[in-house]
Amino acid sequence: MTFIVTDACVKCKLTDCVIVCPVDCFYEGENFLAINPDECIDCGVCVPECPIDAIKPDTEDTPDGKWLAINTEYSAKWPRITKKKPHAPDWELYKDQTGKFEAYFSPEPGAGD
């Protein structure tokens, strides 16, 4: 089992989770974070740190493995992030929305550390 970042992260991209990761397996996109499933050691310390419950075990992925595939693809393209960054000023407007990936996801990389 590995952990994956899901739809809830889009447009929120809170970084509380990255500072507790012992293996630095988070990668930053413009408006989403991804976990590299090959680097994740399945410790789960990031899960309770996410205030919007966006991190799930891959056993809770969609039947087609959508989120595992997204995390795998974008963690290979984006820069690593290991430091907490300020929250986006409008993240609370998006925190309870669903379907954010299809509506707002950007494949552009973030700044990284």
Backbone bond lengths (Angstrom), bond angles and torsions (degrees), N, CA, C in turn:
res aa  C-N    CA-C-N  psi(-1)  N-CA   C-N-CA  omega(-1)  CA-C   N-CA-C  phi
1 M - - - 1.450 - - 1.527 109.12 -
2 T 1.304 115.24 143.10 1.458 122.12 173.42 1.520 107.33 -131.07
3 F 1.291 116.56 171.63 1.459 120.42 177.56 1.523 109.35 -105.40
4 I 1.321 115.32 150.45 1.460 122.02 -177.43 1.521 109.33 -135.11
5 V 1.313 115.16 151.79 1.459 121.61 174.93 1.529 106.22 -94.86
6 T 1.328 116.12 138.45 1.455 121.20 -174.27 1.539 112.12 -119.33
7 D 1.306 114.81 -174.08 1.466 124.62 -175.28 1.530 114.52 -46.70
8 A 1.318 117.59 -37.24 1.468 120.78 -176.07 1.524 112.95 -58.16
9 C 1.309 117.80 -24.56 1.469 121.57 -177.68 1.531 113.03 -73.78
10 V 1.310 117.27 -28.91 1.468 120.94 -175.90 1.524 110.03 -58.41
11 K 1.322 115.93 131.09 1.469 125.40 179.88 1.524 113.14 70.04
12 C 1.312 118.41 -2.47 1.462 120.96 174.83 1.525 109.10 -106.49
13 K 1.332 115.88 -53.01 1.466 123.84 175.71 1.528 112.39 42.36
14 L 1.309 115.46 51.90 1.460 120.02 175.79 1.527 107.44 -74.86
15 T 1.299 117.59 140.94 1.467 120.46 -172.22 1.526 113.54 -110.62
16 D 1.307 117.38 19.56 1.461 120.64 177.44 1.530 111.37 -58.56
17 C 1.317 116.17 -32.66 1.465 122.50 -176.49 1.524 113.37 -69.82
18 V 1.313 118.05 -33.25 1.463 119.38 -171.49 1.524 113.18 -69.50
19 I 1.319 117.19 -29.93 1.468 118.59 -175.90 1.521 113.54 -75.14
20 V 1.332 117.53 -16.14 1.463 119.54 179.25 1.525 113.01 -97.01
21 C 1.312 117.51 -8.53 1.464 120.89 -176.59 1.541 110.06 -70.11
22 P 1.337 117.17 119.03 1.467 119.42 -177.56 1.529 114.12 -73.84
23 V 1.336 118.22 -13.85 1.461 120.45 -178.43 1.533 113.02 -119.31
24 D 1.321 116.98 8.85 1.469 121.76 176.18 1.528 112.75 50.52
25 C 1.327 116.28 56.65 1.461 119.83 -176.28 1.532 113.91 -102.36
26 F 1.339 117.03 17.98 1.465 121.04 177.58 1.522 110.61 -96.69
27 Y 1.327 114.23 144.05 1.462 121.89 -179.95 1.516 108.25 -130.17
28 E 1.335 115.97 144.58 1.458 120.66 -170.27 1.517 113.81 -109.59
29 G 1.323 114.32 124.00 1.446 121.56 169.90 1.519 109.43 -100.54
30 E 1.303 115.95 178.37 1.459 120.64 -179.55 1.532 111.96 -58.48
31 N 1.348 117.51 -40.78 1.463 118.78 -178.39 1.533 113.12 -139.72
32 F 1.343 116.90 28.18 1.462 122.19 -176.23 1.518 108.59 -160.03
33 L 1.312 117.10 150.33 1.461 121.99 172.39 1.527 108.44 -109.73
34 A 1.308 116.50 152.57 1.464 121.34 176.88 1.521 108.59 -131.59
35 I 1.312 115.37 148.50 1.464 122.43 174.63 1.520 107.82 -105.17
36 N 1.323 116.39 132.56 1.462 119.71 174.55 1.530 107.39 -79.18
37 P 1.330 117.42 111.96 1.468 119.65 -176.05 1.530 113.89 -66.49
38 D 1.310 117.89 -21.71 1.470 120.49 177.37 1.524 111.72 -78.46
39 E 1.305 116.99 -21.07 1.469 121.38 179.76 1.527 112.54 -97.00
40 C 1.310 116.77 -25.99 1.467 122.03 -178.70 1.525 109.42 -61.83
41 I 1.324 116.09 131.37 1.471 120.15 179.68 1.528 111.59 -99.52
42 D 1.302 116.72 12.06 1.465 122.58 173.99 1.529 113.77 63.57
43 C 1.312 117.22 29.66 1.463 119.51 -177.93 1.526 112.11 -78.57
44 G 1.328 117.39 -29.30 1.454 121.09 177.20 1.513 116.68 79.00
45 V 1.329 118.56 6.47 1.470 118.77 -178.18 1.535 112.42 -66.86
46 C 1.309 117.39 -21.32 1.464 121.13 179.63 1.526 112.47 -75.26
47 V 1.316 117.14 -27.50 1.468 121.68 -172.88 1.532 112.38 -57.78
48 P 1.324 120.28 -53.25 1.467 118.77 -178.65 1.529 113.80 -71.19
49 E 1.316 116.97 -14.77 1.465 120.29 179.82 1.524 112.77 -78.73
50 C 1.321 117.53 -17.82 1.459 121.19 -178.08 1.525 109.20 -81.79
51 P 1.337 117.72 111.96 1.466 120.01 -176.58 1.527 114.46 -71.22
52 I 1.337 117.50 -9.08 1.464 119.98 -179.30 1.522 112.24 -116.23
53 D 1.311 117.28 11.12 1.467 122.61 175.41 1.535 112.51 57.61
54 A 1.329 116.18 43.32 1.470 121.18 -178.09 1.522 113.65 -89.78
55 I 1.315 117.83 -11.03 1.466 121.18 -177.47 1.520 109.05 -103.74
56 K 1.325 114.70 126.25 1.466 121.39 -176.13 1.525 109.67 -132.70
57 P 1.330 117.62 156.70 1.465 119.41 170.60 1.528 108.39 -69.07
58 D 1.317 116.81 149.40 1.463 118.92 -178.66 1.529 112.60 -64.18
59 T 1.318 116.90 -15.05 1.468 119.85 175.42 1.527 111.75 -69.23
60 E 1.330 117.39 -13.84 1.466 122.02 177.33 1.528 111.68 -102.74
61 D 1.321 117.23 12.11 1.461 122.54 177.86 1.529 109.84 -68.26
62 T 1.316 116.05 168.03 1.460 121.02 175.11 1.537 108.42 -65.24
63 P 1.323 117.50 158.94 1.476 119.50 -178.84 1.533 113.94 -56.73
64 D 1.329 117.32 -29.88 1.464 119.56 -179.65 1.533 112.99 -88.41
65 G 1.337 117.48 3.16 1.463 120.74 178.41 1.522 114.04 71.15
66 K 1.308 116.64 27.25 1.471 122.31 -176.53 1.526 113.06 -51.50
67 W 1.330 117.62 -50.73 1.468 119.77 -173.84 1.523 112.65 -73.34
68 L 1.304 117.61 -33.66 1.463 119.62 174.72 1.526 109.59 -63.45
69 A 1.320 117.43 -42.15 1.470 120.82 178.44 1.519 111.62 -64.56
70 I 1.318 117.34 -41.68 1.477 121.05 179.39 1.516 110.13 -64.76
71 N 1.337 117.49 -46.35 1.463 120.42 179.01 1.523 111.33 -62.08
72 T 1.317 117.10 -41.37 1.467 121.48 179.39 1.526 110.27 -63.25
73 E 1.316 116.99 -48.66 1.466 121.20 -177.57 1.525 112.48 -62.53
74 Y 1.314 117.12 -50.48 1.462 118.97 -172.65 1.521 113.63 -80.95
75 S 1.316 118.56 -25.46 1.470 118.35 175.03 1.529 110.38 -68.48
76 A 1.314 117.42 -20.85 1.467 121.04 176.53 1.529 112.20 -82.26
77 K 1.322 117.58 -17.06 1.471 121.84 -175.61 1.523 113.80 -106.10
78 W 1.315 116.88 -28.53 1.464 121.03 -171.75 1.522 112.12 -96.45
79 P 1.346 117.03 161.73 1.464 120.52 177.81 1.533 112.29 -75.16
80 R 1.306 113.70 148.95 1.473 121.01 177.50 1.534 108.86 -67.12
81 I 1.316 115.23 145.03 1.464 121.04 174.56 1.523 108.18 -127.30
82 T 1.331 116.36 131.69 1.462 121.04 -179.33 1.519 112.08 -128.77
83 K 1.327 116.75 -3.74 1.462 120.89 -176.61 1.516 110.95 -118.22
84 K 1.321 114.79 145.83 1.457 120.38 176.67 1.522 108.69 -71.46
85 K 1.319 115.49 140.57 1.464 121.54 178.02 1.524 108.14 -119.75
86 P 1.314 116.97 159.79 1.471 118.79 177.79 1.525 110.45 -61.19
87 H 1.326 115.13 145.34 1.462 120.18 177.30 1.519 109.77 -64.48
88 A 1.329 116.17 147.07 1.461 120.43 173.22 1.532 106.85 -62.29
89 P 1.314 117.94 139.65 1.464 119.83 -175.25 1.531 114.12 -62.36
90 D 1.312 117.60 -24.22 1.465 120.38 -177.08 1.523 113.99 -108.73
91 W 1.323 118.66 15.60 1.459 121.14 -175.19 1.522 112.85 -58.60
92 E 1.331 117.51 -33.86 1.461 120.01 -177.48 1.533 112.60 -67.27
93 L 1.318 117.15 -22.69 1.464 120.71 177.00 1.528 111.31 -67.60
94 Y 1.331 116.48 -26.18 1.470 122.14 -174.65 1.520 114.31 -105.05
95 K 1.325 118.44 -12.99 1.471 121.31 -168.71 1.520 115.10 -58.45
96 D 1.310 118.77 -29.91 1.463 120.27 -176.99 1.528 113.58 -102.63
97 Q 1.306 117.51 1.75 1.460 120.86 179.83 1.537 110.41 -75.84
98 T 1.301 115.89 152.22 1.464 122.01 173.09 1.523 107.55 -115.84
99 G 1.321 116.62 164.74 1.460 120.64 -179.76 1.514 113.33 69.50
100 K 1.319 116.42 24.19 1.465 120.34 -176.52 1.525 112.54 -70.37
101 F 1.337 116.96 -31.59 1.461 118.57 -179.29 1.525 110.44 -59.61
102 E 1.307 116.36 -49.99 1.468 120.56 -179.30 1.530 111.86 -66.60
103 A 1.316 117.45 -32.14 1.466 121.05 -176.30 1.524 114.29 -85.23
104 Y 1.344 117.43 -35.99 1.465 119.33 -168.45 1.526 117.01 -129.97
105 F 1.311 118.79 -13.50 1.462 120.69 -172.50 1.526 112.37 -54.61
106 S 1.328 115.01 136.52 1.462 121.71 174.09 1.522 108.86 -116.35
107 P 1.341 117.94 129.20 1.455 120.32 177.52 1.526 113.10 -79.65
108 E 1.315 116.75 -2.43 1.471 120.74 -179.19 1.510 111.25 -68.02
109 P 1.316 117.38 144.54 1.468 119.83 178.38 1.516 111.82 -71.88
110 G 1.329 114.93 155.94 1.451 121.14 172.13 1.514 108.65 -87.36
111 A 1.312 115.11 -170.49 1.464 120.49 -177.02 1.521 112.80 -81.28
112 G 1.332 117.32 -21.78 1.469 119.13 -173.93 1.504 110.08 69.09
113 D 1.335 115.57 -163.44 1.481 118.66 -178.45 1.484 112.98 -72.08
